[in-house]
Each structure stands twice: as structure tokens, then as C-alpha cells.
Amino acid sequence: MSPSLSGAATIPALAGGTQLSLTVADIFHAQRVIYPSVVHTPLMPTFALSVACHAHVYVKAENLQRTRSFKIRGATNKLAQLSPEQRAHGVVTASRGNHAQGVALAAQVSGSSAVVVMPTDAEPLKIAATQRLGAQVILHGATMSDASVKAREIAQQSGRTFVSAFDDPAVIAGQGTIGLEILSVLPDVDAILVPVGGGGLISGIALAVKTLKPETLIIGVQAKQMPSMRVSLEAGHPMALPPAATRGDGINVNSPSERTLALVQRYVDDVVEVDEAEMAQAMVNLYDTCNLVVEGAGAVGIAALLNRRVNLTGKQVVAVLSGGNVELSTLVSLRQ
């Protein structure tokens, strides 16, 4: 990793090294595969936010994606790689909601079926949205790790293919198409801020961007309540944190994988944290200034900019708004 922008110590290398069988060619291939099913979301300049952040701030509006989240990208690419026999048997996954909807829609489009295991504290909005897309939802466990164990058990017992939310090269390649889109619209981008949960999104974006424009800074942003990637980076191996509640539901993942940790170590410049109040402030600010409904996890990049977690004064900066699955009433309540 490059020297930390936030002043933290440089993260040590992953002990033993994990083989990374993924290249930018895989991401270009994913872009061709998912094009018919996935929206090329807008890269929008912001004006009030740019003034407030003292930078030229753009937002990559994945909250306007189908299913209102970037997750449809990786899910579509993964389902496209399954054989007809695998699709006939169906898929199973674990998710708090955004990946669940991505897999449910990708399964529906490809003529497959989906079972989704969600932690017991999953948001009702996301449970209902997943069911509307035709998936069977099973609530199990307090963490994503618990839900993933259950989903893998179902895969073994039923013959369904397990689709990881982040620990899969096809999923990571699909998410990396966001990096290609950013570079196609703003080739002189100086820095990209990316929400971090399990690390699949930032791994794909960082691999794409650092391969094609290595001087661009890639900065991950986590919820202070669940900093599993930062803790794992400091330890040099994946660390599983205890359950914790956070407004950043979409990045509430208590451990990265060996694969995503290794990719983050190799390609990401820094990982910073924002707290609950800062997320709420960013959600309200995005709605007030850009008329965008963004969930807590999707707003962390803007939260980091507004609260000076990184110094990007005068730079061309993109914040990835990873999702918008949140009730409008929640935004109204944040003003009170």
C-alpha cells in the first residue's frame, strides 16, 4: 500500500501472499457480459459538495442502478458463468440485502432460482425487495459470517451454487466495471473513495483503476462501528469482529476474505473510518444538494470528504454511492 493519507501507519504485507488470479482483462470481459442487464450509471458533478469539500467532487450514482445498488454487476457476471445445469439447480447466497437483490434479479433474468440467507437483523425493506424479485429468504445468524455458513450448508445439501457477496473472482470483476466507467468519463480523476465491507467492490475498482491509471488514489471508507478491513490490514490476515449495529448496513461485514484482503493490500492506498453521525450528515447532504436518496453505506465517501478524513483539496475526486436502499422517511427523521 502507498503511504497513508490519514496519517496512520503503513499497512504491512499479507503474510505468505495470496495468489490473485484476476486481471483487468477479466474486468473488461465482465463489462461486455453484463452490459445488457446493468445500467451505466451517471458520474455526476456536485456543486455545493465541491465547495464544502474544497475539491472537485463527482458522485458515481450506483444508487440509481437496477436494484438501487452496484451488486447487480457482480451477480450478473457470476450467473453468466454458470453452466445450464448449474442454473437449473439454482443458486444460494448470504447477504444483508443489496447482494441479495442483485442475485435474485440475476437469477430471474437467467432463468434460475435463488435462495438468500440474511442475518436476523436485516432491514425489512431489503427483505421485502428480495422476495419481490422471486428469491426465497431465510433469516439466520447475527452476522454475515453466520449467514454465509448457513448458505454454504444449503449449497452442499441442495446442489445449488453458492454465490459469495465478495469472495469470488467473477463477482469482483463485475464490481470492477465501475472503475472502467469512471475512467471512461473522467480519465484525469485523482482519487476515488469507495465504501468497504467485505472488500469486493473496492478490490474490483482498485484493480481496474490502478492497472490503467496507477497514479489515481484509491481510498476505502468503513463504518467506525465495523472496521473489519482496517483491523485485518493491521493484523496481516482476515480478522473476524463481533457483531455491531451501524447505519452502514451494506458494509456491516465482520471479516474480509483472504482474496479481498490481498487485493486491498496490493492496490488500495488507504482505508479510513466515519462514524454514525457523519454518515447521517452525508445522507442528508446528498439529498439536499443532489436530490439523491443514498443509504448509509453508500454515503461514507462523502462523509469522509466532509469530515476531512483525507486531504484531497483541489483534486478531482469521485465518491462511489454504492446503494440507495433506504426509506425516504429515514432521511426525514435524520433531520430531527
C-alpha positions as semicolon CSV with decimal commas, in nm:
position;residue;x (nm);y (nm);z (nm)
1;M;0,000;0,000;0,000
2;S;0,103;0,359;-0,051
3;P;0,175;0,580;0,249
4;S;-0,142;0,655;0,443
5;L;-0,321;0,979;0,360
6;S;-0,480;0,990;0,703
7;G;-0,153;0,972;0,892
8;A;-0,194;0,609;1,000
9;A;0,097;0,367;0,981
10;T;0,163;0,193;0,651
11;I;-0,018;-0,141;0,640
12;P;0,214;-0,449;0,639
13;A;0,207;-0,703;0,358
14;L;-0,014;-1,012;0,383
15;A;0,189;-1,293;0,537
16;G;0,264;-1,567;0,285
17;G;0,095;-1,380;-0,001
18;T;-0,233;-1,486;-0,159
19;Q;-0,242;-1,575;-0,528
20;L;-0,455;-1,324;-0,717
21;S;-0,593;-1,500;-1,024
22;L;-0,772;-1,192;-1,153
23;T;-0,665;-0,932;-1,410
24;V;-0,805;-0,620;-1,571
25;A;-0,883;-0,836;-1,877
26;D;-1,138;-1,020;-1,662
27;I;-1,299;-0,687;-1,578
28;F;-1,319;-0,583;-1,945
29;H;-1,476;-0,922;-2,019
30;A;-1,727;-0,870;-1,736
31;Q;-1,818;-0,531;-1,883
32;R;-1,915;-0,697;-2,211
33;V;-2,107;-0,973;-2,034
34;I;-2,317;-0,756;-1,803
35;Y;-2,388;-0,469;-2,045
36;P;-2,740;-0,580;-2,148
37;S;-2,856;-0,614;-1,785
38;V;-2,674;-0,338;-1,599
39;V;-2,713;0,040;-1,611
40;H;-2,408;0,254;-1,695
41;T;-2,481;0,484;-1,403
42;P;-2,410;0,857;-1,426
43;L;-2,095;1,021;-1,294
44;M;-2,243;1,343;-1,164
45;P;-2,058;1,664;-1,075
46;T;-2,161;1,820;-0,746
47;F;-2,153;2,190;-0,674
48;A;-2,244;2,254;-0,311
49;L;-2,049;1,945;-0,203
50;S;-1,747;2,051;-0,406
51;V;-1,745;2,386;-0,228
52;A;-1,791;2,223;0,114
53;C;-1,514;1,968;0,049
54;H;-1,271;2,210;-0,121
55;A;-1,235;1,966;-0,412
56;H;-1,393;1,891;-0,749
57;V;-1,632;1,623;-0,627
58;Y;-1,822;1,383;-0,852
59;V;-2,052;1,102;-0,742
60;K;-2,084;0,767;-0,917
61;A;-2,455;0,711;-0,865
62;E;-2,490;0,336;-0,819
63;N;-2,796;0,416;-0,609
64;L;-2,963;0,465;-0,950
65;Q;-2,863;0,115;-1,061
66;R;-3,116;-0,165;-1,110
67;T;-3,200;-0,288;-0,757
68;R;-3,058;0,050;-0,641
69;S;-2,714;-0,100;-0,573
70;F;-2,392;-0,192;-0,753
71;K;-2,436;-0,556;-0,651
72;I;-2,624;-0,645;-0,969
73;R;-2,292;-0,612;-1,155
74;G;-2,105;-0,891;-0,981
75;A;-2,412;-1,113;-0,951
76;T;-2,487;-1,086;-1,323
77;N;-2,129;-1,170;-1,417
78;K;-2,125;-1,471;-1,183
79;L;-2,457;-1,612;-1,304
80;A;-2,344;-1,573;-1,666
81;Q;-2,053;-1,810;-1,596
82;L;-2,271;-2,094;-1,470
83;S;-2,347;-2,391;-1,691
84;P;-2,708;-2,464;-1,794
85;E;-2,709;-2,750;-1,543
86;Q;-2,590;-2,522;-1,261
87;R;-2,852;-2,261;-1,346
88;A;-3,120;-2,532;-1,344
89;H;-3,017;-2,631;-0,989
90;G;-3,031;-2,267;-0,879
91;V;-2,807;-2,053;-0,658
92;V;-2,782;-1,965;-0,291
93;T;-2,616;-1,670;-0,126
94;A;-2,580;-1,480;0,201
95;S;-2,643;-1,108;0,217
96;R;-2,780;-0,823;0,425
97;G;-2,986;-0,713;0,129
98;N;-2,814;-0,543;-0,164
99;H;-2,628;-0,851;-0,288
100;A;-2,944;-1,048;-0,217
101;Q;-3,140;-0,834;-0,461
102;G;-2,862;-0,849;-0,719
103;V;-2,851;-1,229;-0,708
104;A;-3,232;-1,254;-0,709
105;L;-3,262;-1,038;-1,020
106;A;-2,967;-1,204;-1,197
107;A;-3,121;-1,545;-1,126
108;Q;-3,459;-1,430;-1,255
109;V;-3,310;-1,289;-1,577
110;S;-3,103;-1,605;-1,640
111;G;-3,394;-1,842;-1,577
112;S;-3,252;-1,972;-1,249
113;S;-3,382;-1,958;-0,891
114;A;-3,230;-1,811;-0,576
115;V;-3,228;-1,880;-0,203
116;V;-3,091;-1,600;0,014
117;V;-2,979;-1,632;0,376
118;M;-2,992;-1,298;0,558
119;P;-2,881;-1,215;0,915
120;T;-3,170;-1,182;1,157
121;D;-3,120;-0,805;1,184
122;A;-3,152;-0,746;0,808
123;E;-3,361;-0,442;0,717
124;P;-3,729;-0,524;0,640
125;L;-3,712;-0,304;0,328
126;K;-3,434;-0,520;0,183
127;I;-3,601;-0,848;0,283
128;A;-3,922;-0,748;0,107
129;A;-3,740;-0,624;-0,203
130;T;-3,551;-0,954;-0,230
131;Q;-3,872;-1,154;-0,201
132;R;-4,040;-0,940;-0,469
133;L;-3,763;-1,044;-0,707
134;G;-3,860;-1,408;-0,657
135;A;-3,597;-1,527;-0,410
136;Q;-3,668;-1,743;-0,107
137;V;-3,538;-1,564;0,204
138;I;-3,413;-1,746;0,515
139;L;-3,320;-1,543;0,823
140;H;-3,028;-1,693;1,014
141;G;-2,748;-1,575;1,245
142;A;-2,629;-1,249;1,394
143;T;-2,351;-1,177;1,143
144;M;-2,274;-1,215;0,775
145;S;-2,030;-1,494;0,869
146;D;-2,316;-1,686;1,034
147;A;-2,539;-1,636;0,732
148;S;-2,260;-1,744;0,496
149;V;-2,203;-2,070;0,687
150;K;-2,574;-2,149;0,661
151;A;-2,582;-2,065;0,290
152;R;-2,287;-2,293;0,221
153;E;-2,462;-2,573;0,408
154;I;-2,767;-2,525;0,187
155;A;-2,545;-2,534;-0,122
156;Q;-2,393;-2,867;-0,016
157;Q;-2,729;-3,020;0,066
158;S;-2,927;-2,892;-0,233
159;G;-2,678;-2,878;-0,519
160;R;-2,729;-2,503;-0,558
161;T;-2,423;-2,293;-0,649
162;F;-2,304;-2,065;-0,370
163;V;-2,258;-1,704;-0,485
164;S;-2,033;-1,510;-0,249
165;A;-2,107;-1,144;-0,188
166;F;-1,740;-1,057;-0,229
167;D;-1,506;-1,359;-0,222
168;D;-1,536;-1,465;-0,586
169;P;-1,327;-1,354;-0,888
170;A;-1,634;-1,324;-1,111
171;V;-1,814;-1,108;-0,856
172;I;-1,509;-0,887;-0,802
173;A;-1,463;-0,849;-1,179
174;G;-1,825;-0,741;-1,214
175;Q;-1,786;-0,477;-0,946
176;G;-1,464;-0,360;-1,112
177;T;-1,662;-0,241;-1,414
178;I;-1,744;0,068;-1,208
179;G;-1,375;0,160;-1,225
180;L;-1,376;0,128;-1,604
181;E;-1,683;0,351;-1,628
182;I;-1,527;0,617;-1,405
183;L;-1,211;0,629;-1,617
184;S;-1,411;0,645;-1,940
185;V;-1,592;0,960;-1,822
186;L;-1,324;1,124;-1,604
187;P;-0,983;0,997;-1,719
188;D;-0,797;1,258;-1,512
189;V;-0,955;1,151;-1,182
190;D;-0,713;1,200;-0,890
191;A;-0,886;0,993;-0,622
192;I;-1,177;0,752;-0,581
193;L;-1,346;0,692;-0,245
194;V;-1,512;0,353;-0,213
195;P;-1,730;0,204;0,064
196;V;-1,573;-0,109;0,218
197;G;-1,749;-0,405;0,375
198;G;-1,614;-0,742;0,267
199;G;-1,394;-0,572;0,009
200;G;-1,530;-0,698;-0,322
201;L;-1,627;-0,354;-0,454
202;I;-1,302;-0,180;-0,371
203;S;-1,097;-0,480;-0,489
204;G;-1,252;-0,470;-0,836
205;I;-1,239;-0,092;-0,871
206;A;-0,882;-0,072;-0,742
207;L;-0,757;-0,350;-0,970
208;A;-0,912;-0,183;-1,275
209;V;-0,803;0,172;-1,196
210;K;-0,454;0,100;-1,064
211;T;-0,378;-0,114;-1,369
212;L;-0,490;0,156;-1,614
213;K;-0,404;0,474;-1,419
214;P;-0,177;0,381;-1,126
215;E;-0,136;0,738;-1,001
216;T;-0,505;0,758;-0,907
217;L;-0,555;0,722;-0,531
218;I;-0,798;0,453;-0,416
219;I;-0,931;0,517;-0,066
220;G;-1,161;0,281;0,121
221;V;-1,413;0,406;0,374
222;Q;-1,555;0,191;0,654
223;A;-1,806;0,236;0,933
224;K;-1,627;0,306;1,262
225;Q;-1,859;0,052;1,424
226;M;-1,738;-0,229;1,193
227;P;-1,379;-0,161;1,074
228;S;-1,304;-0,522;0,979
229;M;-1,090;-0,443;0,675
230;R;-0,872;-0,190;0,858
231;V;-0,825;-0,428;1,154
232;S;-0,741;-0,713;0,916
233;L;-0,491;-0,496;0,729
234;E;-0,317;-0,411;1,054
235;A;-0,311;-0,777;1,161
236;G;-0,190;-0,900;0,820
237;H;-0,467;-1,160;0,795
238;P;-0,850;-1,162;0,800
239;M;-0,991;-1,077;1,141
240;A;-1,350;-1,152;1,245
241;L;-1,502;-0,879;1,460
242;P;-1,801;-0,928;1,693
243;P;-2,146;-0,820;1,576
244;A;-2,218;-0,447;1,588
245;A;-2,501;-0,224;1,472
246;T;-2,430;0,051;1,220
247;R;-2,625;0,280;0,990
248;G;-2,393;0,148;0,719
249;D;-2,590;-0,174;0,682
250;G;-2,446;-0,253;0,339
251;I;-2,088;-0,250;0,473
252;N;-2,163;-0,426;0,801
253;V;-1,937;-0,725;0,724
254;N;-1,739;-0,858;1,018
255;S;-1,450;-1,007;0,818
256;P;-1,296;-0,973;0,470
257;S;-1,164;-1,277;0,284
258;E;-0,803;-1,369;0,210
259;R;-0,864;-1,274;-0,154
260;T;-1,011;-0,929;-0,093
261;L;-0,760;-0,852;0,181
262;A;-0,473;-0,933;-0,055
263;L;-0,620;-0,719;-0,333
264;V;-0,672;-0,428;-0,095
265;Q;-0,315;-0,458;0,029
266;R;-0,181;-0,454;-0,324
267;Y;-0,392;-0,182;-0,482
268;V;-0,554;0,040;-0,216
269;D;-0,380;0,349;-0,080
270;D;-0,568;0,399;0,245
271;V;-0,867;0,286;0,448
272;V;-1,038;0,540;0,675
273;E;-1,343;0,537;0,901
274;V;-1,651;0,753;0,956
275;D;-1,893;0,744;1,247
276;E;-2,270;0,717;1,260
277;A;-2,339;1,090;1,285
278;E;-2,109;1,160;0,990
279;M;-2,292;0,903;0,778
280;A;-2,625;1,060;0,867
281;Q;-2,494;1,406;0,782
282;A;-2,374;1,283;0,441
283;M;-2,707;1,112;0,363
284;V;-2,897;1,433;0,434
285;N;-2,644;1,642;0,244
286;L;-2,668;1,423;-0,067
287;Y;-3,046;1,450;-0,063
288;D;-3,049;1,825;-0,002
289;T;-2,781;1,921;-0,252
290;C;-2,807;1,650;-0,520
291;N;-3,162;1,517;-0,474
292;L;-3,017;1,168;-0,430
293;V;-3,152;0,906;-0,189
294;V;-2,844;0,722;-0,060
295;E;-2,820;0,466;0,219
296;G;-2,566;0,496;0,499
297;A;-2,312;0,261;0,341
298;G;-2,336;0,447;0,011
299;A;-2,276;0,785;0,174
300;V;-1,950;0,705;0,356
301;G;-1,726;0,851;0,084
302;I;-1,899;1,186;0,108
303;A;-1,887;1,159;0,488
304;A;-1,510;1,112;0,470
305;L;-1,472;1,418;0,248
306;L;-1,698;1,644;0,454
307;N;-1,518;1,548;0,776
308;R;-1,164;1,573;0,635
309;R;-1,074;1,208;0,685
310;V;-0,847;1,255;0,382
311;N;-0,680;1,563;0,238
312;L;-0,787;1,596;-0,127
313;T;-0,804;1,974;-0,154
314;G;-0,825;2,088;-0,515
315;K;-0,832;1,732;-0,651
316;Q;-1,070;1,564;-0,896
317;V;-1,247;1,323;-0,663
318;V;-1,511;1,057;-0,720
319;A;-1,720;0,917;-0,434
320;V;-1,892;0,589;-0,520
321;L;-2,252;0,596;-0,393
322;S;-2,283;0,219;-0,362
323;G;-2,655;0,195;-0,285
324;G;-2,982;0,370;-0,221
325;N;-3,195;0,111;-0,046
326;V;-3,327;0,328;0,234
327;E;-3,671;0,460;0,319
328;L;-3,725;0,829;0,244
329;S;-3,880;0,853;0,591
330;T;-3,540;0,761;0,735
331;L;-3,384;1,065;0,570
332;V;-3,661;1,287;0,707
333;S;-3,604;1,150;1,056
334;L;-3,231;1,229;1,038
335;R;-3,310;1,600;1,030
336;Q;-3,491;1,580;1,362
